[in-house]
Amino acid sequence: MKQKGITGSTLKIIAVVTMIIDHIGASVLWMLLKERRILYAVSGLDTIFSLTGSDRTLALLWWGMRIVVGRIAFPVFCFLLVEGFLHTKNAAKYTGRLFLFALISEIPFDLMLFENVYAPDYQNVFFTLLAGFLCMQGMSLVDRKSVENGRFHSFFSVFLKILIVVLGMSAGYFLKTDYGASGVAFILLLYFFRGQKKRQIAAGCVGSILLLEEWAAPLAFLFIAFYKGKRGLKLKYLFYVIYPLHLFLLYLICVFLKTA
């Protein structure tokens, strides 16, 4: 009898699709709103509904893509990162991939958001995921050493874990990565409740609101709740390839629309 639920590959597709929708809103729709001089309207639904005609439609579409649908992506990617860490056979290679694509994605990321090949004030989400992954490796190492050395070192292990969390969040903050320190803390929150699905989902929903400050982000856990713990299709490099590629394509679309 087949186990009911969705696989990791399905979750990955959901995350990728919602991410692309979010970035279309952040680039193409944002440019159109700017050209119509109605950026002020997206500060809230009340101002959006003060618009009329196609302006209101465009602003509502932006709101739905960025504030609702787009908020699903990051929590799902964080959950998949934790699952990936727990099941990877080679953490070093995983770390290398995250770092490599963080570098590859930075120019397309800056082009899409800032129309510049270098924007030091904001780094792409791969750096956030990398910081979270490194923290999980550090905490896992501490756990292994604690088991080897007995209870005598339990207090020291707690201190080290707190230090790892602080360092990871500091990296997110000072490097100015996407979601910053809060994003790293969110990853570690899901890692802390690994293997406790109900508690992990509850913590993720609360963390989405308190840490990420996004009221629609808990919607991601509606999908995560149906995850059955299976990988599914082999889509290992789906996110790695699509992330920089779609950022660059969205940049080109914006350039074309401006010159058309």
Sequence and secondary structure as in RCSB ss.txt:
>XXXX:A:sequence
MKQKGITGSTLKIIAVVTMIIDHIGASVLWMLLKERRILYAVSGLDTIFSLTGSDRTLALLWWGMRIVVGRIAFP
VFCFLLVEGFLHTKNAAKYTGRLFLFALISEIPFDLMLFENVYAPDYQNVFFTLLAGFLCMQGMSLVDRKSVENG
RFHSFFSVFLKILIVVLGMSAGYFLKTDYGASGVAFILLLYFFRGQKKRQIAAGCVGSILLLEEWAAPLAFLFIA
FYKGKRGLKLKYLFYVIYPLHLFLLYLICVFLKTA
>XXXX:A:secstr
    SB HHHHHHHHHHHHHHHHHIIIIIHHHHHHTT GGGGG HHHHTTS HHHHHHHHHHHIIIIIGGGGHHH
HHHHHHHHHHHH S HHHHHHHHHHHHHHHHHHHHHHHHSSS  TT B HHHHHHHHHHHHHHHHHHHHHHHHH 
GGGHHHHHHHHHHHHHHHHHHHHHTTBTTHHHHHHHHHHHHHTTT HHHHHHHHHHHHHHTS  TTGGGHHHHHT
TB S   S  TTHHHHHHHHHHHHHHHHHHHHHH 
